[in-house]
Amino acid sequence: MQSFSKLRNSSKIEILEPAGPSGGGAEPIERRMARRLAALRAERGWTLEDLAGRTAMSRATLSRVERCELSPTATMLNTLCAQYGWTASRLMAEAESGPPTVIRAGEQITWKDPETGYVRRVVSPPHPNLRGELVEVRLPAGAVVSYEVSPVAGLEHHLWMLEGMLTLDVEGTRFRLGTGDCVRYALAGPSRFACGSRRGARYVVAMVRPGR
């Protein structure tokens, strides 16, 4: 396990990040995401106890996520992003070092859910001032991913199926989607994605954050 050090502790707001490379450990994107999550919490002046009360996740779990000692599941990541009003793809993109306008296929960020094997690829180049995001998702056969809330209330989705079959539940409405199908919805409440294909499902989601 990689060694870690405390970067700052002011007014009981802990910022924890890796002390430096030591061989092994989490992938670089996971370390950057962990630092960004810690920074978002500190920006709001929340302690780990505050965040635990908001998310129903334990302080110990949150501390391990921010230290990059624990890889969050897709559900955990969505819960944390909902507290900050961010999408997971924005978190992944802004964890990168720069805001390019073109991002090559081999440079696009991918993240794998350790619980379900769900893989998320951020297709759009990161940019802090734009509201649209494009992500590609691969959901393994039989996998189910559920979210209790939208990370951003009113987040607009355009889901386009590229391969396989998907059952999508959006706030009590069920959609059965096959290759080529597209569904559009604005999300505020719970959603559930279930793969009904033996070879898995692959789809693209275009997301647009509501204007201020």
C-alpha positions as CSV (number, residue, x, y, z in Angstrom):
1,M,0.0,0.0,0.0
2,Q,1.3,3.4,-0.9
3,S,2.4,5.8,1.9
4,F,0.3,8.9,2.6
5,S,0.9,12.2,4.4
6,K,-1.4,14.9,5.6
7,L,-1.2,18.0,3.4
8,R,-3.2,20.4,5.6
9,N,-5.4,20.4,8.7
10,S,-7.1,23.8,9.2
11,S,-10.2,24.2,11.4
12,K,-10.5,20.4,11.5
13,I,-10.9,20.2,7.7
14,E,-8.5,17.5,6.6
15,I,-6.9,17.4,3.2
16,L,-5.2,14.1,2.6
17,E,-3.2,13.1,-0.4
18,P,-0.5,10.6,-1.4
19,A,3.0,11.6,-0.2
20,G,4.5,10.5,-3.5
21,P,5.0,7.5,-5.7
22,S,6.3,4.4,-4.1
23,G,5.5,1.7,-6.6
24,G,2.1,0.0,-6.9
25,G,-1.0,1.4,-5.4
26,A,-3.9,3.0,-7.2
27,E,-3.8,4.2,-10.8
28,P,-2.9,7.9,-11.2
29,I,-6.4,9.0,-12.1
30,E,-7.7,7.5,-8.9
31,R,-5.2,9.4,-6.8
32,R,-6.1,12.7,-8.6
33,M,-9.8,12.0,-8.1
34,A,-9.2,11.4,-4.4
35,R,-7.4,14.7,-4.0
36,R,-10.1,16.5,-5.9
37,L,-12.8,15.0,-3.6
38,A,-10.9,16.1,-0.5
39,A,-10.5,19.6,-2.0
40,L,-14.2,19.9,-2.8
41,R,-15.0,19.0,0.8
42,A,-12.6,21.5,2.2
43,E,-13.9,24.2,-0.1
44,R,-17.2,23.8,1.6
45,G,-15.8,23.8,5.1
46,W,-17.1,20.3,5.9
47,T,-15.4,17.9,8.2
48,L,-15.4,14.2,7.5
49,E,-18.1,13.9,10.2
50,D,-20.2,16.5,8.3
51,L,-19.9,14.6,5.0
52,A,-20.6,11.3,6.8
53,G,-23.9,12.7,8.1
54,R,-24.8,13.9,4.6
55,T,-24.0,10.7,2.8
56,A,-24.7,7.9,5.3
57,M,-21.1,6.7,4.6
58,S,-18.8,6.2,7.5
59,R,-16.1,8.7,8.4
60,A,-13.5,5.9,8.1
61,T,-14.7,5.0,4.6
62,L,-14.7,8.6,3.5
63,S,-11.2,9.1,4.9
64,R,-9.9,6.0,3.0
65,V,-11.5,7.3,-0.3
66,E,-9.8,10.7,0.1
67,R,-6.5,9.0,1.0
68,C,-6.9,6.8,-2.1
69,E,-6.7,3.7,0.1
70,L,-10.2,2.6,-1.1
71,S,-11.6,2.8,-4.7
72,P,-15.2,4.1,-4.5
73,T,-17.9,2.1,-6.3
74,A,-20.0,3.9,-9.0
75,T,-22.8,4.3,-6.4
76,M,-20.5,5.8,-3.8
77,L,-19.0,8.1,-6.4
78,N,-22.4,9.3,-7.4
79,T,-23.4,9.9,-3.8
80,L,-20.3,12.1,-3.2
81,C,-20.7,14.0,-6.5
82,A,-24.3,14.7,-5.6
83,Q,-23.1,16.5,-2.5
84,Y,-20.9,18.8,-4.6
85,G,-23.3,19.2,-7.5
86,W,-20.8,17.6,-9.9
87,T,-21.1,14.7,-12.3
88,A,-18.6,11.9,-12.1
89,S,-17.3,12.7,-15.6
90,R,-16.6,16.3,-14.6
91,L,-14.7,15.0,-11.5
92,M,-12.7,12.7,-13.7
93,A,-12.0,15.3,-16.3
94,E,-11.1,18.1,-13.9
95,A,-8.7,15.8,-12.1
96,E,-6.5,16.0,-15.2
97,S,-3.8,18.6,-15.3
98,G,-4.9,20.7,-18.2
99,P,-8.0,21.7,-20.2
100,P,-7.3,20.7,-23.8
101,T,-9.8,21.4,-26.6
102,V,-8.9,18.1,-28.4
103,I,-8.4,14.8,-26.6
104,R,-7.2,11.8,-28.6
105,A,-8.7,8.4,-28.1
106,G,-5.7,7.0,-26.3
107,E,-5.7,9.9,-23.9
108,Q,-9.4,9.7,-22.8
109,I,-9.9,8.9,-19.1
110,T,-11.4,5.6,-18.2
111,W,-12.6,4.4,-14.8
112,K,-13.7,1.0,-13.7
113,D,-16.2,0.3,-10.9
114,P,-14.6,-2.2,-8.6
115,E,-18.0,-3.6,-7.6
116,T,-19.7,-4.3,-10.9
117,G,-17.0,-4.0,-13.6
118,Y,-18.8,-1.0,-15.1
119,V,-16.4,1.0,-17.2
120,R,-16.8,4.7,-17.9
121,R,-14.9,6.6,-20.5
122,V,-14.9,10.4,-20.5
123,V,-15.0,11.3,-24.3
124,S,-15.3,15.1,-24.0
125,P,-12.2,17.2,-23.4
126,P,-12.3,18.8,-20.0
127,H,-13.5,22.4,-19.7
128,P,-14.6,24.1,-16.5
129,N,-17.1,26.5,-18.2
130,L,-19.0,24.3,-20.6
131,R,-22.2,22.4,-19.5
132,G,-22.2,19.5,-22.0
133,E,-20.4,16.2,-21.4
134,L,-20.1,13.0,-23.5
135,V,-19.3,9.7,-21.9
136,E,-19.1,6.1,-23.1
137,V,-20.2,3.3,-20.8
138,R,-19.6,-0.4,-20.9
139,L,-21.8,-2.5,-18.6
140,P,-20.9,-6.2,-18.2
141,A,-23.5,-8.9,-18.7
142,G,-25.8,-9.2,-15.7
143,A,-24.4,-6.0,-14.1
144,V,-26.8,-3.6,-12.3
145,V,-25.8,0.0,-11.3
146,S,-28.3,2.1,-9.2
147,Y,-28.2,5.7,-8.1
148,E,-30.5,7.2,-5.5
149,V,-30.2,10.8,-6.7
150,S,-28.9,12.7,-9.7
151,P,-25.6,14.4,-9.0
152,V,-27.1,17.6,-10.4
153,A,-30.8,18.2,-10.2
154,G,-32.4,18.5,-13.6
155,L,-29.3,17.0,-15.4
156,E,-30.3,16.4,-19.0
157,H,-29.4,13.0,-20.5
158,H,-29.4,11.6,-24.0
159,L,-28.6,7.9,-23.8
160,W,-27.8,6.2,-27.2
161,M,-27.4,2.5,-27.3
162,L,-24.4,1.2,-29.4
163,E,-24.4,-2.5,-28.5
164,G,-26.5,-4.9,-26.4
165,M,-29.7,-4.5,-24.4
166,L,-30.3,-2.3,-21.4
167,T,-33.1,-1.9,-19.0
168,L,-33.2,1.7,-17.7
169,D,-35.4,2.8,-14.8
170,V,-35.8,6.6,-14.4
171,E,-37.8,7.8,-11.5
172,G,-40.3,5.0,-11.7
173,T,-40.5,4.8,-15.6
174,R,-38.9,1.7,-17.2
175,F,-37.3,1.7,-20.7
176,R,-36.0,-1.4,-22.5
177,L,-33.4,-0.3,-25.0
178,G,-31.7,-2.1,-27.8
179,T,-28.9,-1.3,-30.3
180,G,-29.6,2.1,-31.9
181,D,-32.3,3.2,-29.5
182,C,-32.0,6.6,-27.8
183,V,-33.8,8.0,-24.8
184,R,-33.8,11.6,-23.5
185,Y,-34.7,12.6,-20.0
186,A,-34.0,15.1,-17.3
187,L,-33.0,13.4,-14.0
188,A,-33.6,14.6,-10.4
189,G,-34.4,11.3,-8.6
190,P,-33.3,7.7,-8.7
191,S,-32.1,5.7,-11.7
192,R,-31.1,2.1,-12.4
193,F,-29.1,0.6,-15.3
194,A,-29.3,-3.2,-15.8
195,C,-27.6,-5.1,-18.6
196,G,-29.7,-7.9,-20.2
197,S,-27.2,-8.9,-22.9
198,R,-24.8,-11.9,-22.7
199,R,-22.1,-9.9,-24.2
200,G,-22.7,-6.8,-22.2
201,A,-24.0,-3.4,-23.2
202,R,-22.3,-0.3,-24.6
203,Y,-23.8,3.1,-24.8
204,V,-23.0,6.8,-25.0
205,V,-24.6,9.4,-22.7
206,A,-24.6,13.1,-23.6
207,M,-25.2,15.1,-20.4
208,V,-26.1,18.8,-20.2
209,R,-26.1,20.6,-16.9
210,P,-29.0,23.0,-16.4
211,G,-28.2,26.7,-17.0
212,R,-28.0,29.0,-14.0
